[in-house]
Amino acid sequence: MIARAHPLRLAYLLHRLSGLALALFLPVHFWVLALALTDPAELDGFLHMTEAGVVKLAEFGLVFLLAVHMFGGLRLLALDWLPWTPAQKTLAAVATALSFLVACLFLLGAL
């Protein structure tokens, strides 16, 4: 049994929570895309609002969640296809670090 504070359990929780957060984001994303077809003026107002700093930080969080979920999924694929090694904790840490790097690069590009 894996202890609650074990890094692989934390990686599992982060992967699940990031997937849940992305699933909750999708309806909002589809609503904004629908504005392009139904109400272009409201879309312009919404896009103007996205220039605010707090929205840039939210975009950073969204990209971080997406990267965490992607790299966490790749780690799980490696677990399924490769033999288990003690380096799994290292792979989980690398996945999180790469996610943070991708999100930071996105944020730097957005500023």
The first five atom37 places (N, CA, C, CB, O) and aatype in JSON, in Angstrom:
{
  "aatype": [12, 9, 0, 1, 0, 8, 14, 10, 1, 10, 0, 18, 10, 10, 8, 1, 10, 15, 7, 10, 0, 10, 0, 10, 13, 10, 14, 19, 8, 13, 17, 19, 10, 0, 10, 0, 10, 16, 3, 14, 0, 6, 10, 3, 7, 13, 10, 8, 12, 16, 6, 0, 7, 19, 19, 11, 10, 0, 6, 13, 7, 10, 19, 13, 10, 10, 0, 19, 8, 12, 13, 7, 7, 10, 1, 10, 10, 0, 10, 3, 17, 10, 14, 17, 16, 14, 0, 5, 11, 16, 10, 0, 0, 19, 0, 16, 0, 10, 15, 13, 10, 19, 0, 4, 10, 13, 10, 10, 7, 0, 10],
  "atom_mask": [
    [1, 1, 1, 1, 1],
    [1, 1, 1, 1, 1],
    [1, 1, 1, 1, 1],
    [1, 1, 1, 1, 1],
    [1, 1, 1, 1, 1],
    [1, 1, 1, 1, 1],
    [1, 1, 1, 1, 1],
    [1, 1, 1, 1, 1],
    [1, 1, 1, 1, 1],
    [1, 1, 1, 1, 1],
    [1, 1, 1, 1, 1],
    [1, 1, 1, 1, 1],
    [1, 1, 1, 1, 1],
    [1, 1, 1, 1, 1],
    [1, 1, 1, 1, 1],
    [1, 1, 1, 1, 1],
    [1, 1, 1, 1, 1],
    [1, 1, 1, 1, 1],
    [1, 1, 1, 0, 1],
    [1, 1, 1, 1, 1],
    [1, 1, 1, 1, 1],
    [1, 1, 1, 1, 1],
    [1, 1, 1, 1, 1],
    [1, 1, 1, 1, 1],
    [1, 1, 1, 1, 1],
    [1, 1, 1, 1, 1],
    [1, 1, 1, 1, 1],
    [1, 1, 1, 1, 1],
    [1, 1, 1, 1, 1],
    [1, 1, 1, 1, 1],
    [1, 1, 1, 1, 1],
    [1, 1, 1, 1, 1],
    [1, 1, 1, 1, 1],
    [1, 1, 1, 1, 1],
    [1, 1, 1, 1, 1],
    [1, 1, 1, 1, 1],
    [1, 1, 1, 1, 1],
    [1, 1, 1, 1, 1],
    [1, 1, 1, 1, 1],
    [1, 1, 1, 1, 1],
    [1, 1, 1, 1, 1],
    [1, 1, 1, 1, 1],
    [1, 1, 1, 1, 1],
    [1, 1, 1, 1, 1],
    [1, 1, 1, 0, 1],
    [1, 1, 1, 1, 1],
    [1, 1, 1, 1, 1],
    [1, 1, 1, 1, 1],
    [1, 1, 1, 1, 1],
    [1, 1, 1, 1, 1],
    [1, 1, 1, 1, 1],
    [1, 1, 1, 1, 1],
    [1, 1, 1, 0, 1],
    [1, 1, 1, 1, 1],
    [1, 1, 1, 1, 1],
    [1, 1, 1, 1, 1],
    [1, 1, 1, 1, 1],
    [1, 1, 1, 1, 1],
    [1, 1, 1, 1, 1],
    [1, 1, 1, 1, 1],
    [1, 1, 1, 0, 1],
    [1, 1, 1, 1, 1],
    [1, 1, 1, 1, 1],
    [1, 1, 1, 1, 1],
    [1, 1, 1, 1, 1],
    [1, 1, 1, 1, 1],
    [1, 1, 1, 1, 1],
    [1, 1, 1, 1, 1],
    [1, 1, 1, 1, 1],
    [1, 1, 1, 1, 1],
    [1, 1, 1, 1, 1],
    [1, 1, 1, 0, 1],
    [1, 1, 1, 0, 1],
    [1, 1, 1, 1, 1],
    [1, 1, 1, 1, 1],
    [1, 1, 1, 1, 1],
    [1, 1, 1, 1, 1],
    [1, 1, 1, 1, 1],
    [1, 1, 1, 1, 1],
    [1, 1, 1, 1, 1],
    [1, 1, 1, 1, 1],
    [1, 1, 1, 1, 1],
    [1, 1, 1, 1, 1],
    [1, 1, 1, 1, 1],
    [1, 1, 1, 1, 1],
    [1, 1, 1, 1, 1],
    [1, 1, 1, 1, 1],
    [1, 1, 1, 1, 1],
    [1, 1, 1, 1, 1],
    [1, 1, 1, 1, 1],
    [1, 1, 1, 1, 1],
    [1, 1, 1, 1, 1],
    [1, 1, 1, 1, 1],
    [1, 1, 1, 1, 1],
    [1, 1, 1, 1, 1],
    [1, 1, 1, 1, 1],
    [1, 1, 1, 1, 1],
    [1, 1, 1, 1, 1],
    [1, 1, 1, 1, 1],
    [1, 1, 1, 1, 1],
    [1, 1, 1, 1, 1],
    [1, 1, 1, 1, 1],
    [1, 1, 1, 1, 1],
    [1, 1, 1, 1, 1],
    [1, 1, 1, 1, 1],
    [1, 1, 1, 1, 1],
    [1, 1, 1, 1, 1],
    [1, 1, 1, 1, 1],
    [1, 1, 1, 0, 1],
    [1, 1, 1, 1, 1],
    [1, 1, 1, 1, 1]
  ],
  "atom_positions": [
    [[0.84, -1.19, 0.0], [0.0, 0.0, 0.0], [0.88, 1.25, 0.0], [-0.96, 0.0, 1.23], [1.88, 1.32, 0.72]],
    [[0.51, 2.22, -0.79], [1.3, 3.44, -0.91], [0.81, 4.45, 0.13], [1.19, 4.04, -2.35], [-0.39, 4.68, 0.27]],
    [[1.75, 5.02, 0.86], [1.4, 6.02, 1.88], [0.81, 7.26, 1.23], [2.65, 6.39, 2.73], [1.07, 7.55, 0.06]],
    [[0.01, 8.0, 2.01], [-0.66, 9.19, 1.47], [0.31, 10.26, 0.99], [-1.57, 9.77, 2.52], [0.0, 10.98, 0.04]],
    [[1.46, 10.39, 1.61], [2.41, 11.43, 1.23], [3.43, 10.92, 0.22], [3.13, 11.95, 2.46], [4.39, 11.64, -0.09]],
    [[3.26, 9.73, -0.3], [4.2, 9.17, -1.27], [4.15, 9.99, -2.56], [3.87, 7.68, -1.55], [3.06, 10.34, -3.02]],
    [[5.31, 10.3, -3.16], [5.32, 11.15, -4.37], [4.49, 10.59, -5.53], [6.74, 11.33, -4.84], [3.9, 11.36, -6.29]],
    [[4.44, 9.26, -5.67], [3.64, 8.71, -6.76], [2.15, 8.87, -6.51], [3.98, 7.24, -6.98], [1.37, 9.02, -7.45]],
    [[1.74, 8.84, -5.26], [0.33, 9.11, -4.94], [0.01, 10.58, -5.23], [0.02, 8.78, -3.44], [-1.07, 10.9, -5.73]],
    [[0.95, 11.45, -4.93], [0.74, 12.87, -5.24], [0.69, 13.09, -6.75], [1.86, 13.73, -4.61], [-0.09, 13.91, -7.23]],
    [[1.52, 12.36, -7.49], [1.48, 12.46, -8.95], [0.13, 11.97, -9.48], [2.63, 11.65, -9.59], [-0.44, 12.57, -10.4]],
    [[-0.38, 10.89, -8.91], [-1.69, 10.36, -9.28], [-2.78, 11.41, -9.02], [-2.0, 9.06, -8.5], [-3.63, 11.67, -9.88]],
    [[-2.76, 12.01, -7.82], [-3.76, 13.01, -7.49], [-3.67, 14.24, -8.39], [-3.62, 13.43, -6.03], [-4.69, 14.77, -8.82]],
    [[-2.45, 14.69, -8.67], [-2.26, 15.84, -9.54], [-2.79, 15.55, -10.93], [-0.78, 16.23, -9.61], [-3.41, 16.42, -11.56]],
    [[-2.55, 14.33, -11.43], [-3.05, 13.96, -12.74], [-4.57, 13.94, -12.77], [-2.5, 12.6, -13.16], [-5.18, 14.42, -13.72]],
    [[-5.19, 13.38, -11.74], [-6.65, 13.32, -11.67], [-7.26, 14.72, -11.53], [-7.09, 12.44, -10.51], [-8.24, 15.04, -12.2]],
    [[-6.7, 15.53, -10.66], [-7.24, 16.87, -10.44], [-7.06, 17.76, -11.66], [-6.58, 17.52, -9.22], [-7.93, 18.57, -11.98]],
    [[-5.92, 17.62, -12.35], [-5.72, 18.42, -13.56], [-6.72, 18.02, -14.63], [-4.28, 18.27, -14.08], [-7.23, 18.88, -15.35]],
    [[-7.0, 16.72, -14.75], [-8.01, 16.27, -15.72], [-9.39, 16.79, -15.38], [0.0, 0.0, 0.0], [-10.14, 17.2, -16.27]],
    [[-9.73, 16.79, -14.1], [-11.02, 17.32, -13.67], [-11.12, 18.82, -13.95], [-11.24, 17.05, -12.17], [-12.15, 19.29, -14.45]],
    [[-10.08, 19.56, -13.64], [-10.08, 21.01, -13.89], [-10.2, 21.31, -15.39], [-8.8, 21.66, -13.32], [-10.91, 22.23, -15.79]],
    [[-9.5, 20.54, -16.22], [-9.6, 20.74, -17.67], [-11.01, 20.41, -18.17], [-8.55, 19.89, -18.4], [-11.53, 21.08, -19.06]],
    [[-11.62, 19.38, -17.62], [-12.98, 19.01, -18.01], [-13.97, 20.11, -17.62], [-13.39, 17.67, -17.37], [-14.94, 20.36, -18.34]],
    [[-13.75, 20.76, -16.48], [-14.62, 21.85, -16.06], [-14.4, 23.1, -16.92], [-14.38, 22.19, -14.59], [-15.32, 23.9, -17.1]],
    [[-13.2, 23.26, -17.45], [-12.9, 24.41, -18.29], [-13.54, 24.28, -19.68], [-11.39, 24.57, -18.43], [-13.88, 25.3, -20.29]],
    [[-13.69, 23.08, -20.18], [-14.16, 22.89, -21.56], [-15.5, 23.57, -21.88], [-14.28, 21.42, -21.83], [-15.59, 24.2, -22.93]],
    [[-16.53, 23.48, -21.04], [-17.77, 24.18, -21.39], [-17.59, 25.69, -21.55], [-18.82, 23.91, -20.33], [-18.21, 26.3, -22.43]],
    [[-16.76, 26.29, -20.71], [-16.5, 27.73, -20.83], [-15.79, 28.01, -22.16], [-15.64, 28.24, -19.64], [-16.11, 28.99, -22.84]],
    [[-14.84, 27.18, -22.5], [-14.1, 27.34, -23.75], [-15.04, 27.23, -24.95], [-12.98, 26.29, -23.85], [-14.96, 28.03, -25.89]],
    [[-15.94, 26.25, -24.93], [-16.88, 26.08, -26.04], [-17.86, 27.24, -26.1], [-17.65, 24.75, -25.89], [-18.27, 27.64, -27.19]],
    [[-18.25, 27.79, -24.95], [-19.14, 28.94, -24.93], [-18.47, 30.14, -25.61], [-19.54, 29.3, -23.48], [-19.09, 30.85, -26.4]],
    [[-17.19, 30.36, -25.29], [-16.47, 31.48, -25.91], [-16.32, 31.26, -27.41], [-15.08, 31.66, -25.26], [-16.45, 32.2, -28.19]],
    [[-16.04, 30.03, -27.82], [-15.96, 29.75, -29.25], [-17.3, 29.99, -29.95], [-15.49, 28.3, -29.48], [-17.34, 30.46, -31.08]],
    [[-18.39, 29.66, -29.26], [-19.71, 29.87, -29.84], [-20.01, 31.36, -30.01], [-20.78, 29.23, -28.97], [-20.78, 31.73, -30.9]],
    [[-19.42, 32.2, -29.18], [-19.63, 33.64, -29.32], [-19.14, 34.15, -30.67], [-18.91, 34.39, -28.19], [-19.68, 35.13, -31.2]],
    [[-18.13, 33.51, -31.22], [-17.63, 33.93, -32.53], [-18.7, 33.78, -33.6], [-16.38, 33.11, -32.92], [-18.73, 34.54, -34.57]],
    [[-19.58, 32.81, -33.43], [-20.64, 32.58, -34.41], [-21.93, 33.33, -34.09], [-20.94, 31.12, -34.5], [-22.65, 33.76, -34.99]],
    [[-22.22, 33.49, -32.79], [-23.52, 34.05, -32.41], [-23.5, 35.53, -32.08], [-24.05, 33.3, -31.24], [-24.46, 36.24, -32.38]],
    [[-22.43, 36.01, -31.46], [-22.38, 37.41, -31.02], [-20.95, 37.93, -31.07], [-22.95, 37.55, -29.58], [-20.28, 38.0, -30.04]],
    [[-20.47, 38.31, -32.26], [-19.09, 38.77, -32.4], [-18.75, 39.99, -31.53], [-18.82, 39.1, -33.84], [-17.61, 40.14, -31.09]],
    [[-19.73, 40.85, -31.27], [-19.45, 42.02, -30.43], [-19.15, 41.6, -28.99], [-20.66, 43.0, -30.46], [-18.24, 42.14, -28.36]],
    [[-19.91, 40.64, -28.49], [-19.64, 40.15, -27.13], [-18.3, 39.42, -27.08], [-20.78, 39.21, -26.66], [-17.59, 39.49, -26.08]],
    [[-17.96, 38.72, -28.16], [-16.65, 38.06, -28.21], [-15.53, 39.08, -28.16], [-16.53, 37.21, -29.49], [-14.53, 38.87, -27.47]],
    [[-15.69, 40.2, -28.88], [-14.67, 41.26, -28.83], [-14.49, 41.8, -27.42], [-15.04, 42.39, -29.79], [-13.37, 42.03, -26.97]],
    [[-15.6, 42.0, -26.71], [-15.52, 42.46, -25.33], [-14.83, 41.44, -24.44], [0.0, 0.0, 0.0], [-14.04, 41.81, -23.57]],
    [[-15.14, 40.17, -24.65], [-14.5, 39.11, -23.87], [-13.0, 39.06, -24.16], [-15.15, 37.74, -24.17], [-12.19, 38.92, -23.24]],
    [[-12.63, 39.17, -25.44], [-11.21, 39.13, -25.8], [-10.47, 40.34, -25.26], [-11.05, 39.07, -27.32], [-9.29, 40.23, -24.91]],
    [[-11.13, 41.49, -25.18], [-10.51, 42.67, -24.58], [-10.22, 42.44, -23.1], [-11.4, 43.91, -24.76], [-9.2, 42.88, -22.58]],
    [[-11.15, 41.74, -22.43], [-10.96, 41.44, -21.01], [-9.76, 40.51, -20.78], [-12.23, 40.8, -20.44], [-9.16, 40.54, -19.71]],
    [[-9.42, 39.7, -21.76], [-8.33, 38.74, -21.58], [-6.96, 39.39, -21.54], [-8.36, 37.71, -22.69], [-5.96, 38.72, -21.29]],
    [[-6.89, 40.68, -21.77], [-5.61, 41.39, -21.68], [-5.23, 41.71, -20.24], [-5.67, 42.66, -22.49], [-4.11, 42.15, -19.98]],
    [[-6.14, 41.51, -19.3], [-5.88, 41.81, -17.88], [-4.84, 40.83, -17.32], [-7.19, 41.73, -17.05], [-4.74, 39.69, -17.76]],
    [[-4.07, 41.31, -16.36], [-3.01, 40.5, -15.76], [-3.51, 39.25, -15.07], [0.0, 0.0, 0.0], [-2.87, 38.21, -15.12]],
    [[-4.67, 39.36, -14.41], [-5.2, 38.19, -13.71], [-5.59, 37.09, -14.7], [-6.41, 38.6, -12.84], [-5.49, 35.91, -14.39]],
    [[-6.05, 37.49, -15.88], [-6.39, 36.49, -16.9], [-5.13, 35.83, -17.43], [-7.19, 37.15, -18.06], [-5.14, 34.63, -17.73]],
    [[-4.05, 36.6, -17.56], [-2.77, 36.01, -17.99], [-2.31, 34.96, -16.98], [-1.69, 37.11, -18.15], [-1.81, 33.9, -17.36]],
    [[-2.48, 35.25, -15.69], [-2.11, 34.26, -14.66], [-3.02, 33.04, -14.74], [-2.18, 34.89, -13.26], [-2.57, 31.92, -14.53]],
    [[-4.3, 33.25, -15.03], [-5.22, 32.13, -15.18], [-4.83, 31.28, -16.39], [-6.66, 32.63, -15.32], [-4.93, 30.05, -16.34]],
    [[-4.39, 31.92, -17.47], [-3.93, 31.19, -18.64], [-2.68, 30.38, -18.3], [-3.63, 32.15, -19.8], [-2.52, 29.25, -18.76]],
    [[-1.8, 30.96, -17.48], [-0.62, 30.23, -17.01], [-1.07, 28.96, -16.27], [0.25, 31.12, -16.08], [-0.53, 27.88, -16.5]],
    [[-2.06, 29.11, -15.39], [-2.56, 27.95, -14.65], [-3.18, 26.92, -15.58], [0.0, 0.0, 0.0], [-3.0, 25.72, -15.37]],
    [[-3.9, 27.37, -16.59], [-4.51, 26.45, -17.53], [-3.46, 25.67, -18.32], [-5.42, 27.22, -18.48], [-3.57, 24.46, -18.49]],
    [[-2.44, 26.37, -18.8], [-1.37, 25.7, -19.53], [-0.61, 24.75, -18.61], [-0.4, 26.74, -20.15], [-0.21, 23.67, -19.04]],
    [[-0.42, 25.14, -17.36], [0.24, 24.25, -16.4], [-0.59, 22.99, -16.2], [0.45, 24.97, -15.04], [-0.05, 21.88, -16.21]],
    [[-1.91, 23.14, -16.03], [-2.77, 21.96, -15.86], [-2.72, 21.06, -17.1], [-4.21, 22.4, -15.59], [-2.67, 19.84, -16.98]],
    [[-2.73, 21.68, -18.27], [-2.67, 20.9, -19.49], [-1.34, 20.14, -19.59], [-2.85, 21.81, -20.72], [-1.31, 18.96, -19.95]],
    [[-0.25, 20.82, -19.28], [1.07, 20.18, -19.34], [1.19, 19.09, -18.28], [2.18, 21.21, -19.17], [1.74, 18.02, -18.55]],
    [[0.69, 19.35, -17.07], [0.73, 18.33, -16.01], [-0.04, 17.09, -16.46], [0.13, 18.9, -14.68], [0.42, 15.97, -16.28]],
    [[-1.21, 17.31, -17.03], [-2.02, 16.18, -17.45], [-1.33, 15.41, -18.59], [-3.41, 16.66, -17.89], [-1.36, 14.18, -18.6]],
    [[-0.73, 16.13, -19.53], [-0.06, 15.47, -20.65], [1.16, 14.67, -20.17], [0.36, 16.5, -21.7], [1.3, 13.5, -20.51]],
    [[2.04, 15.31, -19.4], [3.24, 14.61, -18.95], [2.89, 13.51, -17.95], [4.22, 15.59, -18.32], [3.56, 12.47, -17.91]],
    [[1.85, 13.71, -17.15], [1.41, 12.66, -16.25], [0.87, 11.46, -17.02], [0.0, 0.0, 0.0], [1.11, 10.31, -16.65]],
    [[0.16, 11.73, -18.1], [-0.32, 10.65, -18.96], [0.81, 9.9, -19.62], [0.0, 0.0, 0.0], [0.77, 8.68, -19.74]],
    [[1.84, 10.62, -20.06], [3.01, 9.96, -20.63], [3.71, 9.09, -19.58], [4.0, 11.0, -21.2], [4.2, 8.01, -19.9]],
    [[3.75, 9.57, -18.34], [4.35, 8.78, -17.27], [3.56, 7.5, -17.05], [4.43, 9.6, -15.96], [4.13, 6.43, -16.83]],
    [[2.22, 7.61, -17.1], [1.4, 6.42, -16.93], [1.58, 5.44, -18.09], [-0.06, 6.81, -16.81], [1.57, 4.23, -17.88]],
    [[1.73, 5.96, -19.29], [2.02, 5.08, -20.43], [3.35, 4.36, -20.23], [2.05, 5.88, -21.74], [3.47, 3.17, -20.54]],
    [[4.32, 5.07, -19.7], [5.61, 4.43, -19.43], [5.45, 3.35, -18.36], [6.65, 5.49, -18.98], [6.09, 2.3, -18.44]],
    [[4.6, 3.6, -17.38], [4.34, 2.58, -16.36], [3.72, 1.32, -16.97], [3.42, 3.14, -15.27], [4.06, 0.21, -16.58]],
    [[2.83, 1.51, -17.92], [2.16, 0.36, -18.55], [3.08, -0.41, -19.48], [0.95, 0.83, -19.31], [3.02, -1.64, -19.53]],
    [[3.93, 0.3, -20.2], [4.7, -0.35, -21.25], [6.12, -0.73, -20.86], [4.75, 0.52, -22.43], [6.72, -1.61, -21.47]],
    [[6.66, -0.08, -19.85], [8.04, -0.34, -19.45], [8.06, -1.08, -18.12], [8.85, 0.98, -19.35], [7.12, -0.98, -17.33]],
    [[9.12, -1.83, -17.87], [9.2, -2.48, -16.56], [9.34, -1.44, -15.45], [10.39, -3.48, -16.51], [9.96, -0.39, -15.64]],
    [[8.76, -1.75, -14.26], [8.81, -0.82, -13.15], [10.22, -0.7, -12.63], [7.87, -1.26, -12.02], [10.94, -1.7, -12.5]],
    [[10.62, 0.52, -12.33], [11.93, 0.78, -11.74], [11.75, 1.75, -10.59], [12.93, 1.34, -12.8], [10.74, 2.44, -10.52]],
    [[12.72, 1.81, -9.69], [12.62, 2.79, -8.6], [12.67, 4.24, -9.1], [13.75, 2.57, -7.61], [12.43, 5.17, -8.33]],
    [[12.97, 4.44, -10.37], [13.05, 5.8, -10.92], [11.69, 6.41, -11.18], [13.85, 5.78, -12.2], [11.61, 7.52, -11.72]],
    [[10.6, 5.73, -10.82], [9.27, 6.28, -11.07], [9.05, 7.6, -10.36], [8.22, 5.3, -10.65], [8.4, 8.5, -10.89]],
    [[9.6, 7.73, -9.15], [9.48, 9.01, -8.43], [10.2, 10.11, -9.19], [10.05, 8.88, -6.99], [9.73, 11.24, -9.26]],
    [[11.34, 9.77, -9.76], [12.09, 10.75, -10.54], [11.3, 11.14, -11.78], [13.48, 10.18, -10.94], [11.26, 12.32, -12.14]],
    [[10.67, 10.17, -12.44], [9.86, 10.48, -13.62], [8.69, 11.39, -13.26], [9.34, 9.2, -14.27], [8.34, 12.29, -14.02]],
    [[8.09, 11.16, -12.1], [6.98, 12.02, -11.67], [7.48, 13.44, -11.42], [6.32, 11.46, -10.39], [6.81, 14.41, -11.79]],
    [[8.64, 13.57, -10.8], [9.21, 14.9, -10.55], [9.59, 15.59, -11.86], [10.44, 14.8, -9.63], [9.39, 16.8, -12.01]],
    [[10.14, 14.84, -12.79], [10.51, 15.4, -14.1], [9.26, 15.85, -14.85], [11.3, 14.37, -14.94], [9.26, 16.91, -15.48]],
    [[8.19, 15.07, -14.78], [6.94, 15.45, -15.45], [6.4, 16.75, -14.89], [5.88, 14.34, -15.3], [5.95, 17.61, -15.65]],
    [[6.44, 16.91, -13.58], [5.97, 18.15, -12.96], [6.87, 19.33, -13.34], [5.89, 18.0, -11.43], [6.38, 20.42, -13.63]],
    [[8.18, 19.1, -13.33], [9.11, 20.17, -13.68], [8.94, 20.6, -15.13], [10.57, 19.72, -13.43], [8.95, 21.79, -15.44]],
    [[8.78, 19.64, -16.03], [8.56, 19.98, -17.44], [7.25, 20.74, -17.62], [8.55, 18.72, -18.3], [7.17, 21.66, -18.44]],
    [[6.24, 20.36, -16.87], [4.96, 21.06, -16.95], [5.11, 22.51, -16.52], [3.91, 20.37, -16.07], [4.59, 23.42, -17.17]],
    [[5.84, 22.72, -15.43], [6.06, 24.08, -14.95], [6.88, 24.88, -15.97], [6.77, 24.06, -13.58], [6.62, 26.07, -16.17]],
    [[7.87, 24.26, -16.59], [8.68, 24.93, -17.6], [7.83, 25.35, -18.79], [9.83, 24.03, -18.06], [7.94, 26.48, -19.27]],
    [[6.99, 24.44, -19.28], [6.12, 24.76, -20.42], [5.19, 25.91, -20.07], [5.3, 23.53, -20.84], [5.01, 26.83, -20.87]],
    [[4.59, 25.87, -18.87], [3.68, 26.93, -18.45], [4.41, 28.27, -18.31], [3.0, 26.56, -17.13], [3.86, 29.31, -18.69]],
    [[5.63, 28.26, -17.77], [6.4, 29.5, -17.63], [6.78, 30.07, -18.99], [7.67, 29.25, -16.8], [6.71, 31.29, -19.19]],
    [[7.16, 29.21, -19.92], [7.48, 29.7, -21.27], [6.25, 30.32, -21.92], [8.02, 28.55, -22.15], [6.35, 31.34, -22.6]],
    [[5.08, 29.71, -21.71], [3.84, 30.29, -22.23], [3.58, 31.66, -21.61], [2.65, 29.36, -21.97], [3.22, 32.61, -22.3]],
    [[3.77, 31.75, -20.29], [3.52, 33.02, -19.61], [4.48, 34.09, -20.1], [3.64, 32.85, -18.09], [4.08, 35.24, -20.29]],
    [[5.73, 33.75, -20.31], [6.69, 34.74, -20.83], [6.3, 35.2, -22.22], [8.1, 34.16, -20.84], [6.46, 36.37, -22.56]],
    [[5.79, 34.27, -23.03], [5.34, 34.65, -24.36], [4.1, 35.51, -24.34], [0.0, 0.0, 0.0], [3.9, 36.34, -25.23]],
    [[3.25, 35.32, -23.32], [2.01, 36.09, -23.21], [2.24, 37.49, -22.71], [1.05, 35.38, -22.3], [1.44, 38.39, -22.99]],
    [[3.33, 37.72, -21.96], [3.58, 39.06, -21.42], [4.23, 39.91, -22.42], [4.43, 39.0, -20.2], [4.52, 41.08, -22.14]]
  ]
}
